[in-house]
Amino acid sequence: MTGPIVVINPNSNQAVTDGLKDALAAFNLTGGPKIECLTLEEGPFGIESQFDSDSVVLPLAKLMQSRLDAGAFVIACYSDPGLDTCRSVVPHPVFGIQESGVLTAMARADRFGVIAIADGSIPRHRRTMARMQVLDRLACEIALNMSVDETARGAGTFDQLVDVGTTLKEQGAGAVILGCAGMARHRAPLEAALGIPVIDPTQAAVAMALGALLAG
């Protein structure tokens, strides 16, 4: 049997990691790889700027190097911090949730929308999509303008997600990506409210990791 899929939350907010565990519970298949969710204790409380994103690259890489028992890794932050660096230092498959979420959304709809946590996150996201050469498939990206912690457990978060998701749908999005790992717990009810696919990018990345490992 292969080693576990190690899902790393690069911020130090345990509530986000707990939400990931709940969102990924169904991916623990009998006889399949274990899904293990970790919190990067050295990380900021929320990754909300380019500085925050850059600050976790070396700790992420070192954590992965210490877990050579793993079968695959998932970086559970929508900025995909350290993705290239981590891929260069471990032999295992490493999946970033933005890259995986975008690929999954394009498999479900012609055009997709993204719900970001803040306006400042959007340029980072667009740089990744430009590298992927998929900006022509992006209908729109709109920010909630709240903290990572608020997306994970804020009282009014879901109503704001519905408002932004509805606008994205009106702008032509046939699928919506949750642009922060902290939003994971809202995926299913938001999909029901919007009536179109809502992609939790951590689920998308773990699904790709499972596929890679189960294929041998």
C-alpha positions in Angstrom: 0.0 0.0 0.0 1.2 3.5 -0.8 2.0 6.1 1.8 -0.6 8.8 2.8 -1.6 11.8 0.8 -0.3 14.6 3.1 -2.4 17.7 2.8 -0.6 20.7 4.3 -2.4 23.8 5.4 0.4 26.5 5.1 -1.2 28.9 7.5 -1.2 28.2 11.3 -5.0 28.4 11.7 -6.1 25.0 13.0 -9.8 25.9 12.2 -8.8 25.8 8.5 -7.1 22.4 8.9 -10.2 21.1 10.7 -12.4 22.2 7.8 -10.1 20.4 5.4 -10.4 17.2 7.4 -14.2 17.4 7.2 -14.2 18.2 3.5 -11.9 15.3 2.7 -13.5 12.6 4.9 -15.2 10.9 2.0 -11.8 10.5 0.2 -10.6 8.0 2.8 -11.3 4.9 0.7 -11.2 1.4 2.1 -7.9 0.0 1.0 -6.8 3.4 -0.4 -4.2 5.9 0.7 -4.8 7.6 4.0 -5.6 11.3 3.8 -3.5 13.2 6.5 -4.1 16.9 7.1 -1.3 18.9 8.7 -1.0 22.5 9.9 2.3 24.4 9.1 3.0 25.8 12.5 5.6 28.2 11.2 3.0 29.8 8.8 1.1 33.1 9.3 -2.4 32.9 10.7 -3.7 33.5 7.2 -2.0 33.7 3.8 -3.4 37.1 2.6 -0.5 38.8 0.8 2.4 38.0 -1.5 4.8 38.3 1.5 2.7 35.7 3.5 2.8 33.4 0.5 6.5 33.7 0.0 7.2 33.2 3.7 6.0 29.6 3.8 8.0 28.3 0.8 11.1 27.0 2.7 9.1 25.7 5.7 6.8 23.8 3.3 9.7 22.3 1.4 11.5 21.2 4.6 8.3 19.6 5.9 7.9 17.6 2.8 11.5 16.5 2.9 10.8 15.2 6.4 7.9 13.1 5.2 9.4 10.8 2.6 6.9 8.2 3.8 4.2 10.1 2.0 2.7 8.9 -1.3 1.8 12.4 -2.5 1.5 16.0 -1.1 -1.1 18.7 -1.5 -0.4 22.4 -0.8 -3.7 23.6 0.6 -3.5 27.3 -0.1 -5.0 28.8 -3.3 -1.8 30.8 -4.0 0.0 27.5 -4.6 3.0 28.8 -2.5 6.2 26.9 -3.1 4.8 24.6 -5.7 7.8 24.6 -8.0 10.3 24.5 -5.1 8.6 21.6 -3.4 8.4 19.6 -6.7 12.1 20.2 -7.0 13.1 18.7 -3.6 10.9 15.6 -3.2 10.3 12.7 -5.6 6.6 12.5 -4.8 3.8 14.1 -6.8 3.0 17.5 -5.4 -0.3 19.2 -6.2 -1.3 22.8 -5.7 -4.9 23.5 -5.1 -5.2 26.5 -7.4 -3.8 24.6 -10.4 -5.9 21.5 -9.6 -9.1 23.6 -9.0 -8.8 25.4 -12.3 -8.2 22.2 -14.2 -11.2 20.6 -12.5 -13.4 23.6 -13.2 -12.5 23.5 -16.9 -13.5 19.9 -17.0 -17.0 20.8 -15.7 -17.7 24.0 -17.6 -16.5 26.1 -20.5 -15.9 29.2 -18.4 -15.4 29.4 -14.6 -15.4 32.0 -11.9 -13.3 32.4 -8.7 -14.3 33.6 -5.3 -11.2 35.2 -3.8 -10.7 36.2 -0.1 -9.5 39.7 -0.9 -8.8 42.0 -3.8 -5.1 41.7 -3.1 -5.2 38.0 -3.8 -6.4 38.4 -7.4 -3.2 39.4 -9.0 -1.4 36.3 -7.5 -4.2 34.1 -8.9 -4.0 35.7 -12.3 -0.3 35.2 -12.6 -0.8 31.5 -12.0 -3.6 31.3 -14.6 -1.5 33.3 -17.1 1.3 30.7 -16.7 -1.4 28.0 -17.2 -2.6 30.0 -20.3 -6.2 29.7 -19.2 -7.2 33.3 -18.6 -9.5 33.2 -21.7 -11.6 30.6 -19.8 -12.0 32.9 -16.7 -15.4 34.6 -16.6 -14.6 36.7 -13.6 -12.9 36.7 -10.2 -14.5 38.6 -7.3 -13.2 39.0 -3.7 -15.2 38.6 -0.5 -12.7 41.0 1.2 -12.6 39.1 4.4 -9.8 37.3 6.3 -9.0 33.6 5.9 -10.3 33.0 9.5 -13.6 34.7 8.6 -14.0 32.5 5.5 -13.5 29.4 7.8 -15.9 30.3 10.6 -17.4 33.8 10.1 -21.1 34.0 10.8 -22.0 35.9 7.6 -19.6 34.1 5.2 -22.1 31.9 3.5 -24.5 34.7 2.6 -21.6 36.6 1.0 -20.5 33.5 -0.9 -24.0 33.2 -2.3 -24.0 36.9 -3.4 -20.6 36.7 -5.0 -21.3 33.3 -6.6 -24.6 34.6 -8.1 -22.7 37.5 -9.6 -20.1 35.2 -11.1 -22.9 33.1 -12.6 -24.4 36.2 -14.1 -21.0 37.0 -15.6 -21.0 33.7 -17.5 -19.4 31.3 -15.1 -20.6 27.8 -15.5 -18.6 26.6 -12.5 -17.3 28.4 -9.4 -14.0 27.8 -7.6 -13.6 28.5 -3.9 -10.4 30.6 -3.9 -9.3 29.8 -0.4 -8.9 26.5 1.5 -10.8 28.1 4.4 -14.0 28.0 2.4 -14.1 24.2 2.1 -17.0 23.6 4.5 -19.3 25.8 2.3 -18.9 23.9 -1.0 -22.0 21.6 -0.9 -24.5 24.2 0.3 -23.2 26.8 -2.0 -23.5 24.4 -5.0 -27.1 23.8 -4.0 -27.8 27.5 -3.7 -26.2 28.4 -7.1 -27.3 25.4 -9.1 -23.9 25.1 -10.9 -20.8 23.1 -9.9 -18.8 24.6 -7.0 -15.2 23.3 -6.9 -13.4 23.0 -3.6 -9.8 23.1 -4.9 -8.4 21.0 -2.0 -10.9 18.2 -2.9 -9.8 18.6 -6.6 -6.2 18.3 -5.7 -6.7 15.2 -3.4 -8.8 13.6 -6.2 -5.9 14.1 -8.6 -3.4 12.7 -6.0 -5.7 9.7 -5.4 -5.8 9.1 -9.2 -2.1 9.2 -9.5 -1.5 6.8 -6.6 -4.3 4.3 -7.4 -3.0 4.2 -11.0 0.3 2.9 -9.6 
